[in-house]
């Protein structure tokens, strides 16, 4: 990696955007958002009838709550409590700041707009989430060279500048009430067998009639959320490749390929030890693999090599 850019750094006028994968993620979660809206509305209406605040107050609070997750103080709480991140130690902060300055200078991005965090982990990994969070594992800081670390951070910067992070967080946040109710219904469904036979038949019959009525009224669109996890995973895999392309566009494809290869070798070396302790992952079915939000290492290396060859 070249030395950090001295003096003044050119900052582009357009710092962020939203590519097709970010927009596709939002579109795919529209049904979940409407389901959550229905849950909040019903809950608010019930509370209103019981003497609570008017139904529109909690509904409006929920509608604007998505803005709070991009508020810097709220993001710091999420970083610590939800993602398990911590502030960098002095030597970690010095390393991160120097590498981050180089990456953002190449991209023409204001690096001070982001907060750098560390995750205590034995894996070589990094993450980008919310509006301003960039995290890297402690092992990545110890094991990677500054150039390789720059490749990893350039990948995470690509998630931010292409809109992947804010789209993912908004989709998660506004789908959360609907998902919680769905999990509750599934848990209640497991208790149907404990009911008396007549009560169980009536309950199943009512659910079947309700489901049929909703399917007819929505022309079958009610079943769309069943396919959403697979479509969202496919979009997430594409967004990872686009973040790789962003890092490659900044000139870090060689470093990123080296990190991917090293990470793959490290994972394979750990397999025998994890198998002895019974913690090795088991290859799932094709449906399980279709739910994976990260493309395999070979696919990522293949796309990076194609980009390198196209430049020759």
N, C-alpha and C positions, 0 to 999 in steps of 0.2 A: 504494500500500500504506500502510495506517495505520502509525503509529509503534508500535514494539515495546511489548508489554504491560508496564506498570510494575508493580512490586510483586510480590505473590504470584500465581502462575498455577495455575489449577485443573487437576489431573491426574486423568484418569479412572481408575477401578479396572481396567478392561479395556484393556490397552495393545496387545495383538495378538490375532489370531484366524486363522481359515482359512475363506475363502469357498468357494463351489462350484468355482470354477476351480482353486483350490489343491488341493482334494481330488481333483478330476478328473485333474489332472496326476499325482498320486501313484498313482491307480488305473491310469491308462494305462501307467505304467512298472512295474507289478507283474510282468508277464512278463519284462521285462528284468532286474529284480532277481533273479528266480528263476533266470534263465540265468546271471547273475553268481554266484549262490550255488552253482550246479552247477560252474562253472569253479573257484571257490575250493575247493570240497570235493574235486574230483578232484585239483587241484594239491596240496592239503594231504595227501591220502591217499598220493599218489605220494612226496612228500617224507618222509612218515612211514615208508613201506616202505623208503626208502633210508637210514634211520637218523637222520632229522631229528626235530624235535619232534613230539609227538602231533598227529594231524590236527585235533583240536578247538581247539588253541591258535591257529594262524593263522586258523582259521574264526571263532573268537570275536573275535579282534583286528580282523578285517575287519568283523564285525557291529557292533562298537562304534566303529569308526573314524569313522562319520558324525558322531558327537558332536564330534570334534575340529575339524571344519570350522566349527563355531560358537564355538570357543574364541577369544577376542579376539586373543591372540598369533598363532594360526594364521591367523585372518582377515587380519591385517596382512601376513603372508607372501603370502597369496593375492592381496591387493590389489596388492602390488608386483610379484610374479613372474608371476602368471597374468593379471591384468587391466591391468597397466601403469599403475597409479595412483601418485601421489606425494602427499606432505604439502603442504598449501597454503602458499604464500608468506605473509608477514605481512599484506600488504594483502588477499590472497585470503581468508585466515582471518578477518579482521575482517569482510569483507563477508558471507562465508558464515555466520558465527556470528550476525550480526544478523538476516539473513533467515531462517535456520533457527529462531531463537528465536521469530520471529513465526509461522511456519508451525506449529511444534509447540505453541505456546500456543493457537492457534485449535483445533487438533485435540485438545488436552488430553493430549498425549503428552510423556513425559520425553525431551527432546531430547538429554540427556547420554548416553542409552543407545546413541547412534549415533556413528560416526566419519565425519567429512567428508573427502573426498579429491578430488583434481583429476587430470584426464587431459589431457595436452598434445595438443590436437586442433584442427583448423580447423573442425570441425563444431559446431553447437549441439546438444548432447545431454547426457544424464545417465544414471545407472544406479543400481540398487539391487540388492544381492546379499548372499548369506550371511545372517547374522543382524543385522549392525550396520553394513554398509558403504553409504554414500551417496556417489556420485561425480558430479562435474559437469565438463564440458570447460572448458579455459582460455578458449576463444573465447566460450562462454556467459557466463562471468564478465565478459569485457570488453564484449560486445555487448548483453547484456540489461540492462534496468532492474531495480532491486531488486524491483519488483512482478512483473515477468515471471519473474525468477529464482525468486521465491516460488511462482509457479504451477508451474514445473518441479519444484521440490523437493517441493511438495505431491503431485504425481503420484508421485514416487518414494517418498514416505512412505506413500502408498496401497498400493504394492506390499508394503511391510514389514508394515503393520498388517493387511492382508488375507491374509497368509500366502503370497503369491506367491513371495517370495525364498527362504524356507527350503524350500518344497516343490520349487522348481526345482533348488536345489542338492542336496537329498537324492536326487531322481530322477536327476540327472546322476551323482552319486558312486556310488550303488549299481548303476547300469547300466554303469559304466565297464569293469569286467573283461569282461563279456559283449560289449561293443562292440569291445574290443581283440581278443578272440579271433575275432569275426566278421570284422573287417578282415583279420586274419591268414589266415583261411580264404579270403576273397576273393582275397587276394594269391596264395595257393597255387593257387587255381582257375585263375588266369591262366597258371600254369605247366603246366597239364595238357597243353596243345597241344605242349609240348616233349618230352613223354614218348613212348616208342614206341607205336605204334598199339594193340597188344594191351594194354599197361599202362594206356593212357588209357581204353580201353573198359572194363576191369575197374574202374578207379577211378570212372568215371562211373556204372557199374552199381551199385557198392556204395553210392555216395552216393544214388542214386535209390531203392534198396531201403530204405536207412535213413530217408530222408525220407518215403517212403510209410508205413513202419511207425510213425514218430512221428506222422504226420498221422492215421492210423487210431486210434492209442492215445489221442490227445488230441482226437478228434472235430473235427479241423481247426483247433483253437486255436493250433497251432504257427505258423499263417500270420498270426495276429493282429498280431505285431510289425511285419509289413510295412505295415499300415495305421496303426500307432501314430504315425509321424512326421507324417502329415497330420492326425490327430485332435489330437495334441499342439500342432501349429501353430494349429489352430482355437481350442483352449483358450487358448493364449498370446495370440492376438488379442483374445479376449474379456476376458482379464485386463488388457490395456492399456486397454480401454474402461472397465473397472471402476476402474482407477487414475485415469483421467480424471474419472470420476464422483466419486471421493473428493476430488480437487482442486476440482471444481466445488462439492461440498458444503461446502467450507471457504470458498467465496466467491472462488475464483481462476479461474473459467471464462473471464472476459474476458481475463485475462492469458495464460492457457494457449492460448486461441484465437489471440491475437496472436503468440505464439511459434511455434505450428504454421504459421501463414500465412507468417511471416518465414522459417522454416526451409524451407518449400516453395519460396518465391521464390528463396532462396539456392541451393537445389539445382538449380533450373531455370536460373539464371544460370551455374552452373558446367558445365552440360551441354555447351555449345558448346566450351568450352576443353578439357574432358576428351575430347570426341569428336576434337578435332584431335590429341591425343596418343594416341588409341586406347585410352583407359581408361574410356570411357563405358559404363555398364551396358547390356546388351542385354536387351530384354524377352523373358523366357522363355516357356515353354509354360504352359498352365493348371496343370499339375502342379507346375511350379516356383513359380508364384504361390501355390499352395495350401500350400507349405512355408514361406511368409513368416510370421514370428511377430509382425509388426507390421501393424496395419491401415493402409490408406493414409490420407493426411492428410484427404482429402475425407470419408471415413467418420467419422473422429474429430471433425472440425468439425461434421458433420451431427448427431451425438449430443449434442455440447455445445450446439448451437443449440436442439435439442429440449428440453434441460433448462432453458435460459434462457426459452424460450417457455412452458414449463409453469409457471413461477413467476409469469408475468404474470397 
